[in-house]
Amino acid sequence: MAVDFHSKGASARIAAGDVLILRIEAYDPTGISRIVVQCFQFSMSTTNKVKLAVGEINVRPDEALSQTVFEIGVPLPENAALGKWGVQMIEFTNGRGYKVSFYRGQGKFDDLVFEMVAPPKKEDSPLILNSVEIAGLRHV
């Protein structure tokens, strides 16, 4: 499987429980039928919080050869460990069913880092009043 893969480093703050959308540009001459992305927390401290998040897409066979840009949603657990996270592994399955995996440390996406922060509490979100209108009249 020959895959041409490019990364553009980024940094962001993402709340636990949100979905991280990654745009991956990749090409395989036989087409790409499936992509799996695994994200992980950098810290190895002992915690009962989740330290992995996985997202995947399956590409329709009629788009496998022509599509080169893919958007993959990685759901981040609400009980995710807070701190620095990054992409640990991206696995491609080509049109023939062969799998190729790229890992952090191979220079493909080492510069992609995000900060996992606690989700906002309901108390942190102010009441938002969108509109007030007269809906009718009732005679008593």
ABEGO torsion letter per residue (X at the ends): XBBBBBBBBBBBBBBBGBBBBBBBBBBBAAEBABBBBBBBBABABBBABBABBBBBBBBBAAAAAABABBBBBBBBBAABBBEBBBBABBBBBBAAGBBBBBBBGAGAAAABBBBBBBBBBAAABBBBBABBBBAEBBBX
